[in-house]
């Protein structure tokens, strides 16, 4: 079987990707601090910011392809720890692209919709990036650096993702559900718009991009929605009380990292290749039934 190296296998997206990819690939997953066992896969503890360790993994595993999902993806953390987050988000990413180039193997990278400033949505792949926070900036630098080192890289800009909790990671909906169940106040933005998808759908998109894309691709969902409206659908599908669901605006919440207002992605290029996100309602219903 072909060997797929998935970095960040203990993260939310990485875990969903492992579940999906193991049907067709022999999987080698890396983790750093959250050790976990995934049946039928080899998990490797690797510090991706250590170039020697990275080289060793490539020469030992000899992967056929790499999907690089590992990142420091909390914008507030990146804003307050610029050097630490740069090491994984930029330096390690560029090194991975370089090693994939040296070995002439397929490479996919998870970037973010936060490379945009939120003023001209929906965004297409060729639109100019203009991040408003350090996390978005680091991902934008990594995109350029990786494509310079290896133009065959599939740079996948990911939207907001949700889904079932994994052994070592949650998505943003788990705390939402808990809060609503407890009838505690849940304040959600009415002025922040995204194009969310489930972790499973995102994983399908990444595997498709690995096979079919060189350069930048958007893997957003089909619906542009505010966090508040998403909360409404979530409550409806999961039959949760909405008495404590309240709307607020970005300016009402103090955060270390500034946030763009509307980073909806135009993903028609990916749809044309066969990427098929379900409606948000259907995605959420699948979670109840899973």
FENMOFEN-V297827 format. One record per run of one state. SS is the DSSP state (2 for helix, 1 for strand, 0 for the rest). FROM is the first residue (numbers start at 1). TO is the last residue. If there is no record, write none. Layout:
ss->SS from->FROM to->TO
ss->SS from->FROM to->TO
//
This chain:
ss->0 from->1 to->2
ss->1 from->3 to->7
ss->0 from->8 to->11
ss->2 from->12 to->21
ss->0 from->22 to->25
ss->1 from->26 to->31
ss->0 from->32 to->41
ss->1 from->42 to->45
ss->0 from->46 to->50
ss->2 from->51 to->61
ss->0 from->62 to->64
ss->1 from->65 to->68
ss->0 from->69 to->74
ss->2 from->75 to->80
ss->0 from->81 to->81
ss->2 from->82 to->103
ss->0 from->104 to->105
ss->1 from->106 to->112
ss->2 from->113 to->115
ss->0 from->116 to->122
ss->1 from->123 to->123
ss->0 from->124 to->133
ss->2 from->134 to->149
ss->0 from->150 to->153
ss->1 from->154 to->158
ss->0 from->159 to->160
ss->1 from->161 to->162
ss->0 from->163 to->171
ss->2 from->172 to->181
ss->0 from->182 to->185
ss->1 from->186 to->189
ss->0 from->190 to->192
ss->1 from->193 to->194
ss->0 from->195 to->196
ss->1 from->197 to->198
ss->2 from->199 to->212
ss->0 from->213 to->214
ss->1 from->215 to->219
ss->0 from->220 to->224
ss->1 from->225 to->226
ss->2 from->227 to->237
ss->0 from->238 to->244
ss->1 from->245 to->248
ss->0 from->249 to->249
ss->2 from->250 to->252
ss->0 from->253 to->261
ss->1 from->262 to->262
ss->0 from->263 to->264
ss->1 from->265 to->265
ss->0 from->266 to->267
ss->2 from->268 to->273
ss->0 from->274 to->279
ss->2 from->280 to->289
ss->0 from->290 to->290
//
